[in-house]
Each structure stands twice: as C-alpha cells, then as structure tokens.
Amino acid sequence: MLCLSWRPYLLVLLFLCLAGHLNTFDVIVGNNELVYNGFPPDMNLGGQALWRGNFLSLTGALGGTSGHVFCSYPLSFQNHPGSPISSFSTTFVFVMDFNNHHKGNGLTFMLSSTSDLPDNLPGQYLGLPYSNSDVHVFFAVEFDTVLNPEFGDIDNNHVGVDFNSLVSVESQTAGFYDYIGEFQTIVLESEKTVQSWVDYDSKSHQLNVTLAPCYISKPQIPLLSTTVNLSSLLSLGPVYAGFSASSGKGSSGHYVLGWSLKLDGVAQPLDYTVLSIREFESHGPNYLIRGAPSIVLAVFLIVLAVLICRHLRKAKEDDDWEIKCGMPSFTYKDLVTATEGFSNKMLLGKGGFGRVYKGVLPTTTQHVAIKRVSPESKQGKKEFMAEIAILGHVRHRNLVQLLGYCRYKQELLLVYDYMPNGSLDKYLYDKNTPTLDWARRLHIIKGVASGIFYLHEDWEQVIIHRDIKASNVLLDDDMNGRLGDFGLARLHDHGVDAHTTHVAGTWGYIAPELARLGKATKATDVFAFGVFIIEVVCGRKPIGPASTSGDLLALADWVRGTWQGGSIIDAVDSELKDYDTTEVELVLKLGLLCSHSLSRLRPCMRLVMLYLEGGARLVDFQPASLVAGGREDEKVDEAVCASSATTVTIISGR
C-alpha cells in the first residue's frame, strides 16, 4: 500500500524537478510516416545502443563496440504482392563525438529485412552484417571516417551507399554544395551536428543523398545521386528502419538527435528547438546527462521509490508466476549439475533467445534439453511464460514435450524431452549428415501436420504457433518430427479472433497479410506450413538467390516457375534418388496451395491431413491460379476452410 499511495506524489515531484531542465520530445508514428523530434525510450535497441535523455547513443564509452537501433515496428513498402513499391524520404540529425582524438568508424542509416543483428561486430563494419546471408537483405547510407579501400571507400571522410554488401555502390567525400554551387567539405568527426536527407524514387530507382551542417536549408544539389534497385528488399515484406554505428579502439560516440521518415511523400522537417542542438554542441552529450542539481534530487527520489516498491512488486510477480505457470518443477542446483555447470561441451545450440544445453538429471538420469533464456533477450520473459502456459498443458506425439521449468533470480530455464537427432534443418542443409529418404521426409511432414491440426482444432483452445519452420522441428529417437519452440505462440478460444497485432515469425515463412496487417491467424500458420513442406521436398531455404539474376526469390515462387516451365518434379531435392512421383507432386502442389498469397484460398489443417492421408483428393489446378488477382479483403472468414481452389473430393471408406 505504501508503494501505491506514494507513487502519484513522487511522479508529480519528479515532473516538477525535471521541468525546464530536460528537453521534451515530439513523436509522430503512423503506418507510412514517423517523426522523432527527440526519441522515446521504446525504440528497439541492440548492441551498445542506449537511450540517453532525448537522443540515441549508438556506441558505448569503451572502444571496439557496435550498436544499432530500429523503429519499434516494421514498415511495409508494398500493400500486397504485385502492387507498386513505395518511394521514401527521410532526414535525420547526427553527431560524432570522438574523445581524446580517438577515431570512431562511422554511422549508417539503414533499412533491413530483420532487426535481429549481431550485437558485437568489428569496428570497420559500421554495425552492419559482414557475411552474406540469403535470408538477410539490407540497404545503408554510411557516414564513414575510416578509409577501407576494399569497401570502395575514396577517403577517410566520405558518404557511401551500400546494398546487401559492405562494398559501396557509390561513394563521395562528405560535404555539400552551397547556394552558388561550390562544394564545401564537412568533417564528419568535427563533433558538430550534421543533417542528412535520403530520397528514393521506387519507379526510377533514383537515390539522392544530401548533407549539410545543421541550421542550413537542404541544398538544392545532392551530394550523391545514383541508381540502385531496392525492390528485392522493399518487396519482401516488413522492413526495419534505423541506424547502426561502430567505434574504433578508443572511446568514441555516435549520436542521433532527431529523425523523420515518410513513404510516398516528403519527410517532415525536424524541429531544431526540440532537438537542443546548440546545447549538445556547446557541452557535449555528458552535459545533457548531468543536467542541473534538481535532476540529481529527482534521481534520488526515483531510487527511493524503486527500493520501496521493489519488494512488493517482487512478491506480486512471484504470485503471478505461480498462478500462470504453476510451481517451479526443477531446482537451479539440479540443472547446473545436469549440464556440468552449463559447460560448452553440453551446448546443443544457441539463438537470440539464449542457449540450449544437453543435460542428465541427477535424480533420474533422464536425458533432457535445457533452454537457458538469455537475460538480454528482448522478449525472453514473455516467451518463457508463453512456452510454460502452452506446452505445459498440451500433449501430442508430434509436439516437443515440456517437462518443467526453473526460475532462479535472473535465470529462466525450460526443461524438455531430449531429441537425440536434433533439428530437421540440419538434415536438409548440413552435408555432414545423411540424406533423408522420401519415406522419412513424408513421415515427418505428416507428423508436423498432425501436430498443427491438434493445435488448431483438437485442443480446448486454438493455438497459433507463429514460427513454424524446419529449425523448429526436432527429431526423436525414431526420427519422428516434433514441433517445438512455442515462445511466439498465442492462444484464443475457438470461434474467437486472435488478438495478436504485431508481426512475429521468421522471414520467408511470414504470410503477406501478416506482414501487412500484423494479425496472426490459423491461415498464417498454414502459410508457414506450406513453405515448410516445400522446403522439405526441395532441400532449399525459403528465400534464396534466383538462378539467373542472383536476386532473392521466394521458394514457392521458384517452384511455381519450375512447374510453369516444365514439370513440378524438377524442383525435387537433387539428393533424393528414390521417391514416389505421385506423392512428391501432391506434397509440392499442396505446399503451393497452403502458401497462397490469399489466405481465404488456403486449406485448413483438417483438409491438409485428409489430402496427405488420402482421405480427400486434391483437384487439378494450374500454377497461374496461385497468383492473386487483386488485394485481399482484410476481413477473412476463418470458418471457411476451403473455397473453389480447394474443392474437396472425399474418398469413400475413409
């Protein structure tokens, strides 16, 4: 009660202390526009990036660090497949503060197919990925202060354009053209605030980059003008917009003070009075953090309030855990013993969520898999509780079984049945593993379909998995496929719409309407399952380079093109030597139907099971029928399991 009764007074006092000493920020966020005159603390931060007052710091005080920050929600540059791609315009104010004459490496504005970037990249890579990936596409405008000739740099103070590679498409010395057309150099590491404008025309593929010191109007002549086709990035689905930076061996800072972006229009001008540019240039970033003595008092009051409330909040959290998840099933000591102190030799794998270890329980000698959720995982606690709430109650032979959990201080651990044969993707792409024959692949496909059908139709509530993919299918002793990783899963009552309203999943398996509307449904799971079964048959990843142009191409589009060009059987994994062509053709066509761009034309999992088990016959259809003719109605009747494209012929006796 003390915490609740004191909180309003502390907040009012804090506001009074801070008023007049800290800058405010003005934020506009919409479907096709964002304006940050100063930044709120809810940005998606990674690496060494920090929110400091009302601006963003991308690199820490120590040298050799990198950081990145993205808008908290992805942008959609295309309404639906085949529709025009949006142009964009953006402007931002930044400053590079290199203490003690130590050089940093630079800063970038970037658009990326994922916001999940590595946290600690070498300095010369500017916080951008330096290894090519067929599932990761990025575009960046770099403001670089180090000469790297191998990346196409022309000097150590330049602006460059990068597309899916650190080798610049175009590069120019940093500067601007004044009102009489004379070039004026801008020294990026001068600790002065600089404004940049980036404008892209999606029709002509024209990209203009303009630079100027703050308080100077946008120059009429761009610093850099080049042609670059960003369609392979902007047409894939949701795109994450933000910034990255890296420092050298010494301490250096890279800061973004304000940012405006608009699709199919001109970005709004930034409000310099809100950005406090003059204060930043006069005193540096530390001044804005130190502030006035009243801020120290406010901080003291905050600490006091936190200390008063922490114990009560912790008690309430413990009650919530036990209500939602039940009592912990394992002790931390037992799990440390089981994994030999979380030894690297017991490590099975790792990802953005944390690490998975093999373990042997000391009391029963049972072999288990233990997921140790990383404290830095952005969604760790939420996903941890989702797994317990869902997997702790469902039981199915084709779902990974959760045995229990442990919560100890900041440690979150989940304990599962051990799957000795690992994940399916290893058998599809690792040349050191034996090739799965067709009978085994079909058996795995049917098993996963059975598990999804159970989640959608057979359990007491509807469970939307939201991350169906080969790496989340684990293989037990008998090579049965079991669907796992329910950290993104959501459940709702039968006959009621799901309430998920943001994009989640893995690139390549995300349905078009999910990317556009952010609403996960049974149909979006069916889409991912369709991509998954095509992947199993073809032995190819969901997104890969086209054979001729080298551009990225969705796997379903590649299979459809193969079918149109001759026989759909030509898409089968070349490693498969002995298979039933009728079964392979059925699975490929079913995969294409499940991954149809219009959700109302996808079969439900009940029909999928009938098709796979021979209880219903999939009628003939042509590849042209898989291409959407227009925009889908946003209100899809999920009770409709199939339409004319999935006419069902029930075979008697089943």
Legacy VTK file of the C-alpha trace (Angstrom):
# vtk DataFile Version 3.0
C-alpha trace
ASCII
DATASET POLYDATA
POINTS 654 float
0.000 0.000 0.000
2.901 2.361 0.719
4.124 1.949 -2.859
0.719 2.680 -4.385
-0.098 5.667 -2.149
3.267 7.426 -2.615
3.612 6.875 -6.356
1.435 9.819 -7.603
3.256 12.319 -5.354
6.660 11.051 -6.411
5.719 11.359 -10.062
4.451 14.911 -9.620
7.608 15.880 -7.710
9.763 14.271 -10.361
7.962 16.196 -13.089
8.431 19.486 -11.279
12.132 18.777 -10.735
12.724 17.909 -14.349
10.609 20.620 -15.950
12.762 23.257 -17.571
15.939 21.188 -17.307
15.332 18.276 -19.624
14.310 18.552 -23.245
10.976 17.068 -24.251
10.470 15.053 -27.378
7.750 15.119 -30.007
6.854 11.831 -31.684
4.526 11.079 -34.588
4.121 7.436 -35.577
1.854 6.177 -38.359
1.553 3.466 -40.987
3.552 5.425 -43.547
5.277 8.121 -41.507
7.372 8.604 -38.401
8.750 11.794 -36.867
11.096 11.729 -33.880
11.978 15.187 -32.572
13.975 13.577 -29.810
13.491 9.906 -29.026
11.228 7.985 -26.633
12.726 5.061 -24.678
10.712 2.372 -26.502
12.983 2.097 -29.544
14.341 -1.345 -30.450
17.950 -1.123 -29.205
20.772 -3.618 -29.777
24.490 -3.939 -29.093
25.865 -0.902 -27.226
22.979 1.394 -28.219
21.414 3.402 -25.382
18.590 5.899 -24.962
20.155 8.933 -23.272
17.736 11.669 -22.285
16.053 12.547 -25.561
18.652 11.307 -28.043
20.160 7.974 -29.089
23.722 6.859 -28.385
24.762 4.065 -30.743
28.188 3.232 -29.285
29.322 2.962 -25.678
32.195 4.647 -23.881
34.571 1.749 -24.486
36.304 1.235 -27.804
35.675 -1.554 -30.277
31.892 -1.573 -29.885
28.933 -1.508 -32.229
25.273 -0.722 -31.750
22.054 -0.441 -33.689
18.571 0.941 -33.151
15.371 0.375 -35.090
11.920 1.895 -35.073
9.803 -0.218 -32.713
7.609 -1.506 -35.546
8.424 -2.565 -39.134
7.394 -0.607 -42.227
5.561 -2.084 -45.212
6.667 -0.665 -48.572
4.178 -2.775 -50.569
0.462 -3.267 -49.853
0.263 -6.701 -51.454
2.272 -8.794 -53.956
2.309 -7.149 -57.347
1.322 -3.693 -56.088
3.659 -0.698 -56.563
6.554 -0.324 -54.151
6.546 2.872 -52.090
9.181 5.556 -52.518
10.570 7.069 -49.335
12.092 10.251 -47.969
13.965 10.573 -44.689
16.022 13.151 -42.824
17.967 12.915 -39.574
20.395 14.870 -37.419
23.502 13.176 -36.059
26.844 13.968 -34.463
30.093 12.059 -33.959
31.955 12.808 -30.732
35.497 11.370 -30.792
37.092 11.862 -27.391
40.851 12.254 -26.971
41.300 12.289 -30.742
40.414 8.589 -30.985
38.618 7.924 -34.215
35.367 6.058 -34.463
34.390 4.198 -37.589
31.147 5.857 -38.525
27.387 5.713 -38.589
24.739 4.470 -41.030
21.082 4.933 -41.793
19.761 1.508 -42.751
16.758 -0.470 -43.950
16.902 -4.159 -43.085
14.828 -7.301 -43.583
15.443 -8.121 -39.905
16.051 -6.232 -36.697
17.973 -9.171 -35.230
21.552 -8.062 -35.924
24.676 -9.342 -34.133
25.493 -7.282 -31.046
29.293 -7.074 -31.304
30.640 -6.582 -34.800
34.198 -5.475 -35.656
34.569 -1.714 -35.892
35.256 -1.478 -39.615
31.834 -2.940 -40.437
29.867 0.032 -39.040
27.492 -2.285 -37.178
26.338 -3.812 -40.491
26.379 -7.582 -41.172
29.569 -8.534 -42.960
28.720 -12.091 -44.010
26.291 -12.602 -46.882
23.054 -14.309 -45.899
20.309 -15.493 -48.191
17.687 -14.510 -45.625
19.025 -11.057 -44.753
18.920 -8.059 -47.058
19.928 -4.531 -46.096
20.409 -1.071 -47.567
22.564 1.529 -45.840
23.850 5.046 -46.309
27.169 5.164 -44.465
28.878 8.213 -42.962
32.357 6.779 -42.637
35.528 8.242 -41.123
37.944 5.390 -41.908
39.462 4.594 -45.285
38.754 0.961 -46.294
39.682 0.655 -49.998
38.381 -2.904 -50.129
34.892 -1.485 -49.462
35.143 1.064 -52.258
35.975 3.998 -49.951
37.552 7.035 -51.631
38.930 8.737 -48.491
38.584 8.706 -44.713
35.719 11.237 -44.637
33.040 10.042 -47.000
29.405 9.122 -47.591
28.654 5.799 -49.268
25.680 3.749 -50.433
25.656 0.034 -49.550
23.149 -2.572 -50.730
23.419 -6.083 -49.307
27.201 -5.667 -49.234
29.792 -3.566 -47.462
31.292 -2.673 -50.830
29.741 0.706 -51.629
27.676 1.129 -54.779
28.671 4.804 -54.818
30.898 6.941 -52.554
31.609 10.669 -52.264
33.643 12.908 -49.969
31.394 14.248 -47.193
30.205 17.763 -47.885
27.547 19.910 -49.567
27.031 22.306 -52.471
26.335 25.864 -51.300
23.884 28.301 -52.884
26.334 29.199 -55.699
27.118 25.556 -56.419
30.561 25.400 -54.803
31.465 22.272 -52.861
32.100 22.684 -49.130
33.680 19.813 -47.179
32.056 18.609 -43.943
34.403 16.935 -41.484
32.222 14.201 -40.004
34.331 13.776 -36.863
34.279 17.517 -36.061
31.798 16.963 -33.186
29.354 19.279 -34.975
25.740 18.349 -35.671
25.068 17.356 -39.269
21.785 16.801 -41.080
21.276 14.355 -43.926
18.428 13.758 -46.357
17.935 10.461 -48.199
15.334 10.366 -51.000
14.459 7.275 -53.052
12.162 7.051 -56.100
10.944 3.457 -56.445
9.912 3.925 -60.106
13.189 5.281 -61.459
15.312 3.658 -58.688
16.946 7.075 -58.246
18.623 7.606 -54.870
19.747 11.051 -53.697
21.777 11.675 -50.543
22.190 15.251 -49.327
24.292 16.549 -46.437
24.589 19.894 -44.673
25.539 21.409 -41.296
22.524 21.937 -39.043
20.549 25.181 -39.471
21.377 25.248 -43.194
18.447 24.585 -45.506
18.546 21.463 -47.611
20.955 22.151 -50.523
19.442 22.092 -53.990
22.183 19.832 -55.350
22.507 16.418 -53.685
25.922 15.262 -52.555
25.434 11.874 -54.128
22.988 10.714 -56.784
22.940 7.156 -58.062
20.670 4.409 -59.358
20.073 1.420 -57.112
17.185 -1.046 -57.327
15.942 -1.753 -53.793
12.955 -3.830 -54.954
14.352 -7.115 -53.641
14.374 -5.586 -50.139
11.275 -3.392 -50.177
9.001 -6.009 -51.790
9.837 -8.893 -49.435
7.532 -7.758 -46.632
8.115 -5.824 -43.406
11.273 -3.690 -43.415
13.006 -2.352 -40.324
14.326 1.227 -40.459
17.014 2.552 -38.158
20.673 3.311 -37.563
23.909 1.472 -36.787
27.410 2.579 -35.800
30.731 1.287 -34.542
33.727 2.721 -32.713
37.441 2.101 -33.100
39.925 1.078 -30.435
39.494 4.323 -28.489
36.355 5.784 -26.953
34.049 7.500 -29.411
30.375 8.349 -29.621
27.805 8.324 -32.405
24.527 10.060 -31.641
21.224 10.560 -33.451
19.236 13.586 -32.218
16.170 13.508 -34.468
14.662 11.564 -37.358
11.780 11.920 -39.798
10.681 9.448 -42.493
7.734 9.282 -44.881
6.622 6.786 -47.516
5.397 8.222 -50.834
5.973 11.796 -49.744
8.450 14.280 -48.313
9.696 13.721 -44.765
8.535 16.370 -42.302
11.190 18.951 -41.302
12.692 18.416 -37.856
12.093 20.904 -35.045
15.557 22.193 -34.094
14.248 23.864 -30.925
13.169 20.492 -29.507
16.382 18.744 -30.528
18.562 21.048 -28.356
21.326 21.055 -30.920
23.070 24.141 -29.524
23.317 22.637 -26.031
24.775 19.433 -27.474
27.459 21.288 -29.472
28.312 23.588 -26.551
28.671 20.987 -23.830
28.657 17.554 -25.437
26.460 14.581 -24.578
27.625 14.350 -20.958
26.155 17.773 -20.200
22.745 16.595 -21.246
23.053 13.617 -18.938
24.395 15.552 -15.926
21.829 18.332 -16.080
21.008 20.563 -13.136
21.222 19.691 -9.414
17.461 19.202 -9.303
17.877 16.237 -11.617
20.156 14.616 -9.047
17.404 15.069 -6.487
14.884 13.583 -8.871
17.123 10.581 -9.463
17.464 10.110 -5.714
13.688 10.138 -5.358
13.326 7.618 -8.159
15.828 5.292 -6.495
13.984 5.657 -3.201
10.660 4.884 -4.849
12.128 1.857 -6.592
13.544 0.496 -3.346
10.195 0.956 -1.595
8.220 -0.709 -4.384
10.640 -3.463 -5.385
9.838 -5.854 -2.570
6.072 -5.524 -3.037
6.384 -5.869 -6.812
8.572 -8.952 -6.490
6.038 -10.565 -4.176
3.270 -9.838 -6.668
5.357 -11.184 -9.567
6.017 -14.396 -7.661
2.279 -14.797 -7.133
1.627 -14.149 -10.849
4.243 -16.732 -11.856
2.707 -19.402 -9.682
-0.823 -18.604 -10.879
0.113 -18.678 -14.593
2.876 -21.281 -14.613
2.496 -23.382 -11.502
5.238 -24.064 -9.021
8.776 -24.487 -10.415
9.474 -28.094 -11.406
13.260 -28.118 -11.055
15.821 -26.540 -8.783
18.592 -24.418 -10.216
21.151 -26.605 -8.462
19.863 -29.749 -10.218
20.016 -28.083 -13.637
23.537 -26.768 -13.033
24.567 -30.320 -12.090
22.754 -31.781 -15.106
24.686 -29.556 -17.536
28.034 -29.735 -15.723
27.769 -26.056 -14.890
26.365 -25.156 -18.318
29.560 -26.398 -19.902
30.216 -25.637 -23.557
30.669 -29.337 -24.243
26.979 -29.784 -23.322
25.871 -26.970 -25.652
23.352 -28.070 -28.315
22.660 -24.708 -29.941
22.086 -21.010 -29.434
19.969 -18.207 -30.810
18.518 -14.800 -29.984
16.628 -16.283 -27.021
19.710 -17.792 -25.340
21.314 -21.267 -25.351
20.156 -24.882 -25.247
22.163 -27.496 -23.332
22.014 -31.255 -23.103
21.569 -32.442 -19.537
21.295 -35.580 -17.410
19.041 -35.122 -14.388
20.950 -36.193 -11.270
17.994 -37.909 -9.578
16.548 -39.904 -12.516
19.482 -39.949 -15.015
16.936 -38.891 -17.634
18.391 -37.113 -20.687
16.837 -33.681 -21.194
17.314 -30.479 -23.189
17.567 -27.289 -21.108
16.895 -23.895 -22.646
18.660 -21.147 -20.704
16.950 -17.882 -21.657
19.405 -15.005 -22.056
18.795 -12.048 -19.691
19.440 -9.792 -22.720
16.700 -11.454 -24.789
14.232 -8.682 -25.625
11.205 -10.978 -25.422
12.760 -13.572 -23.121
10.417 -13.382 -20.131
7.277 -13.092 -22.255
8.260 -16.022 -24.474
9.326 -18.029 -21.429
5.881 -17.692 -19.870
4.158 -18.414 -23.207
6.013 -21.718 -23.520
5.047 -22.758 -19.997
1.423 -21.681 -20.378
1.005 -23.577 -23.654
3.418 -26.512 -23.706
2.756 -27.176 -20.039
-0.788 -28.225 -20.908
-0.796 -29.722 -24.419
0.138 -33.344 -25.091
0.710 -34.725 -28.575
3.157 -37.199 -30.066
4.287 -34.630 -32.646
4.912 -31.765 -30.223
8.054 -31.396 -28.130
7.181 -32.193 -24.529
7.918 -29.574 -21.865
8.908 -31.306 -18.612
9.085 -28.219 -16.423
10.897 -25.012 -15.661
13.137 -23.246 -13.186
13.231 -19.578 -12.214
16.170 -18.536 -10.056
16.988 -14.827 -9.629
17.522 -13.611 -13.204
17.826 -17.132 -14.589
14.946 -18.524 -16.658
15.284 -22.184 -17.670
12.967 -24.554 -19.542
13.396 -28.343 -19.489
12.242 -30.513 -22.422
12.413 -34.078 -23.615
15.787 -34.595 -25.260
15.602 -35.020 -29.043
18.761 -37.006 -29.894
18.602 -36.393 -33.639
18.482 -32.618 -33.404
16.566 -30.308 -35.726
15.331 -31.106 -39.217
17.192 -28.252 -40.926
20.478 -29.981 -40.117
19.453 -32.932 -42.303
18.346 -30.655 -45.130
21.422 -28.419 -45.324
24.348 -29.971 -43.461
26.390 -32.043 -45.906
27.902 -33.978 -42.996
24.569 -35.580 -42.114
22.941 -38.456 -44.004
20.323 -37.575 -46.609
16.754 -38.264 -45.518
14.945 -40.564 -47.944
11.496 -39.716 -49.274
9.590 -42.055 -46.952
11.184 -40.411 -43.920
10.534 -36.896 -45.231
6.884 -37.674 -45.910
6.550 -39.236 -42.458
7.958 -36.061 -40.862
5.634 -33.828 -42.933
2.595 -35.849 -41.867
3.700 -35.745 -38.235
4.122 -31.977 -38.196
0.766 -31.565 -39.963
-0.839 -33.734 -37.280
0.696 -31.585 -34.543
-0.540 -28.335 -36.118
-4.012 -29.809 -36.649
-4.095 -30.632 -32.939
-3.105 -27.048 -32.072
-5.701 -25.517 -34.386
-8.659 -27.864 -33.990
-8.271 -30.616 -31.400
-7.190 -28.843 -28.213
-9.578 -26.987 -25.913
-8.351 -23.635 -27.290
-6.882 -22.548 -30.610
-3.081 -22.261 -30.515
-1.370 -20.188 -33.218
2.265 -21.281 -33.323
3.579 -18.301 -35.360
7.051 -19.757 -36.013
6.674 -22.989 -37.995
9.964 -23.737 -39.763
12.469 -26.547 -40.285
14.756 -25.481 -37.443
11.810 -25.709 -35.005
11.041 -29.308 -35.997
13.035 -31.698 -33.805
13.606 -35.413 -34.432
13.283 -38.043 -31.721
14.934 -41.490 -31.494
12.689 -42.871 -34.250
13.087 -39.795 -36.478
9.534 -38.643 -35.772
9.086 -34.916 -36.370
8.076 -32.902 -33.319
7.189 -29.224 -33.500
8.848 -27.134 -30.781
9.671 -23.574 -29.686
6.328 -22.111 -28.614
7.816 -18.834 -27.393
5.893 -16.838 -30.011
2.703 -18.906 -29.784
-0.613 -17.339 -28.798
-3.897 -18.983 -27.884
-7.557 -17.977 -28.001
-10.958 -19.596 -27.719
-12.498 -21.440 -30.647
-14.693 -19.157 -32.732
-12.938 -16.024 -31.461
-10.416 -13.918 -33.379
-6.808 -13.912 -32.217
-5.615 -10.669 -30.613
-2.040 -10.683 -31.907
-1.393 -7.360 -33.617
2.298 -7.343 -34.465
4.493 -9.202 -36.909
6.288 -12.212 -35.467
7.938 -15.212 -37.070
10.863 -15.918 -39.373
11.495 -14.236 -42.687
10.405 -16.403 -45.595
7.612 -18.086 -43.616
5.600 -14.890 -42.949
2.290 -14.675 -44.832
1.623 -11.473 -46.838
-1.385 -10.450 -44.749
0.623 -10.943 -41.553
3.321 -8.602 -42.873
0.674 -6.079 -43.892
-1.800 -6.243 -41.014
0.236 -7.803 -38.211
-2.572 -10.251 -37.379
-1.646 -13.891 -36.837
-4.329 -16.489 -37.624
-4.611 -20.188 -38.341
-4.216 -19.243 -42.016
-0.827 -17.618 -41.356
0.305 -20.866 -39.701
-0.935 -22.762 -42.768
1.140 -20.442 -44.976
4.284 -21.199 -42.961
3.484 -24.933 -43.078
3.141 -24.707 -46.872
6.593 -23.115 -47.175
7.951 -25.720 -44.751
6.778 -28.768 -46.722
8.085 -27.315 -49.991
11.409 -26.761 -48.229
11.496 -30.408 -47.093
10.817 -31.701 -50.614
13.188 -29.309 -52.400
16.009 -29.148 -49.841
16.128 -25.372 -50.350
15.733 -22.486 -47.921
12.550 -20.343 -48.004
14.350 -17.436 -49.649
17.328 -17.876 -51.918
19.077 -16.410 -54.941
17.448 -16.799 -58.341
19.477 -18.982 -60.694
19.969 -16.308 -63.363
19.764 -12.783 -61.943
21.106 -13.504 -58.478
18.211 -11.551 -56.921
16.468 -13.115 -53.937
13.436 -15.247 -54.734
10.800 -16.878 -52.531
10.947 -20.684 -52.668
7.243 -21.036 -53.527
7.695 -18.649 -56.481
10.675 -20.688 -57.680
8.685 -23.949 -57.530
5.749 -22.355 -59.335
8.121 -21.131 -62.041
9.623 -24.616 -62.339
6.126 -26.048 -62.754
5.232 -23.461 -65.406
8.485 -24.142 -67.231
8.026 -27.905 -67.470
7.441 -30.339 -64.617
6.965 -29.598 -60.935
9.021 -32.735 -60.206
12.086 -30.823 -61.446
12.011 -28.906 -58.147
12.726 -32.009 -56.044
15.918 -32.103 -53.977
18.709 -33.475 -56.181
19.869 -35.601 -53.218
16.632 -37.638 -53.375
17.196 -40.640 -55.614
14.195 -42.877 -54.990
10.741 -41.439 -54.435
7.100 -41.813 -55.412
6.428 -39.122 -58.026
2.703 -39.086 -57.248
3.343 -38.404 -53.565
6.003 -35.789 -54.309
3.721 -33.982 -56.767
0.880 -33.983 -54.223
3.058 -32.528 -51.465
4.551 -29.807 -53.697
1.141 -28.730 -55.022
-0.315 -28.829 -51.524
2.580 -26.672 -50.310
1.904 -24.125 -53.047
-1.781 -24.080 -52.155
-1.074 -23.668 -48.445
1.285 -20.761 -49.216
-1.199 -18.999 -51.499
-0.931 -15.205 -51.166
-4.676 -15.001 -50.395
-5.458 -16.529 -47.023
-9.052 -17.409 -47.924
-7.769 -19.779 -50.610
-5.587 -21.822 -48.252
-6.942 -25.129 -46.935
-7.389 -25.602 -43.201
-5.261 -28.219 -41.433
-8.180 -30.675 -41.324
-8.181 -30.717 -45.127
-4.391 -30.839 -45.243
-4.490 -34.014 -43.149
-7.111 -35.541 -45.450
-5.010 -34.771 -48.517
-1.831 -36.209 -47.000
-3.532 -39.360 -45.728
-5.507 -39.968 -48.946
-8.909 -39.262 -47.403
-9.585 -36.488 -49.921
-8.333 -35.861 -53.435
-6.761 -32.551 -54.396
-8.310 -31.492 -57.684
-6.093 -30.413 -60.549
-5.230 -26.725 -60.771
-2.760 -24.692 -62.787
0.156 -22.604 -61.448
-1.463 -19.424 -62.800
-4.315 -19.853 -60.289
-1.820 -19.365 -57.439
-1.177 -15.727 -58.357
-3.500 -13.294 -56.580
-5.578 -11.161 -58.928
-6.116 -8.339 -56.504
-5.987 -7.139 -52.923
-7.479 -9.463 -50.371
-10.367 -8.349 -48.189
-8.867 -7.658 -44.795
-11.785 -9.356 -43.007
-11.293 -13.021 -43.784
-13.869 -15.550 -42.626
-11.688 -18.123 -40.937
-14.640 -20.527 -40.673
-14.312 -21.077 -44.417
-11.847 -23.917 -44.637
-11.618 -24.033 -48.410
-13.022 -22.357 -51.498
-13.249 -23.187 -55.163
-9.475 -23.517 -55.377
-9.547 -26.316 -52.819
-12.521 -28.342 -53.944
-12.685 -31.484 -51.848
-13.372 -34.917 -53.173
-13.916 -37.231 -50.220
-12.835 -40.777 -50.924
-15.269 -43.319 -49.566
-14.246 -45.768 -46.905
-12.052 -43.334 -45.017
LINES 1 655
654 0 1 2 3 4 5 6 7 8 9 10 11 12 13 14 15 16 17 18 19 20 21 22 23 24 25 26 27 28 29 30 31 32 33 34 35 36 37 38 39 40 41 42 43 44 45 46 47 48 49 50 51 52 53 54 55 56 57 58 59 60 61 62 63 64 65 66 67 68 69 70 71 72 73 74 75 76 77 78 79 80 81 82 83 84 85 86 87 88 89 90 91 92 93 94 95 96 97 98 99 100 101 102 103 104 105 106 107 108 109 110 111 112 113 114 115 116 117 118 119 120 121 122 123 124 125 126 127 128 129 130 131 132 133 134 135 136 137 138 139 140 141 142 143 144 145 146 147 148 149 150 151 152 153 154 155 156 157 158 159 160 161 162 163 164 165 166 167 168 169 170 171 172 173 174 175 176 177 178 179 180 181 182 183 184 185 186 187 188 189 190 191 192 193 194 195 196 197 198 199 200 201 202 203 204 205 206 207 208 209 210 211 212 213 214 215 216 217 218 219 220 221 222 223 224 225 226 227 228 229 230 231 232 233 234 235 236 237 238 239 240 241 242 243 244 245 246 247 248 249 250 251 252 253 254 255 256 257 258 259 260 261 262 263 264 265 266 267 268 269 270 271 272 273 274 275 276 277 278 279 280 281 282 283 284 285 286 287 288 289 290 291 292 293 294 295 296 297 298 299 300 301 302 303 304 305 306 307 308 309 310 311 312 313 314 315 316 317 318 319 320 321 322 323 324 325 326 327 328 329 330 331 332 333 334 335 336 337 338 339 340 341 342 343 344 345 346 347 348 349 350 351 352 353 354 355 356 357 358 359 360 361 362 363 364 365 366 367 368 369 370 371 372 373 374 375 376 377 378 379 380 381 382 383 384 385 386 387 388 389 390 391 392 393 394 395 396 397 398 399 400 401 402 403 404 405 406 407 408 409 410 411 412 413 414 415 416 417 418 419 420 421 422 423 424 425 426 427 428 429 430 431 432 433 434 435 436 437 438 439 440 441 442 443 444 445 446 447 448 449 450 451 452 453 454 455 456 457 458 459 460 461 462 463 464 465 466 467 468 469 470 471 472 473 474 475 476 477 478 479 480 481 482 483 484 485 486 487 488 489 490 491 492 493 494 495 496 497 498 499 500 501 502 503 504 505 506 507 508 509 510 511 512 513 514 515 516 517 518 519 520 521 522 523 524 525 526 527 528 529 530 531 532 533 534 535 536 537 538 539 540 541 542 543 544 545 546 547 548 549 550 551 552 553 554 555 556 557 558 559 560 561 562 563 564 565 566 567 568 569 570 571 572 573 574 575 576 577 578 579 580 581 582 583 584 585 586 587 588 589 590 591 592 593 594 595 596 597 598 599 600 601 602 603 604 605 606 607 608 609 610 611 612 613 614 615 616 617 618 619 620 621 622 623 624 625 626 627 628 629 630 631 632 633 634 635 636 637 638 639 640 641 642 643 644 645 646 647 648 649 650 651 652 653
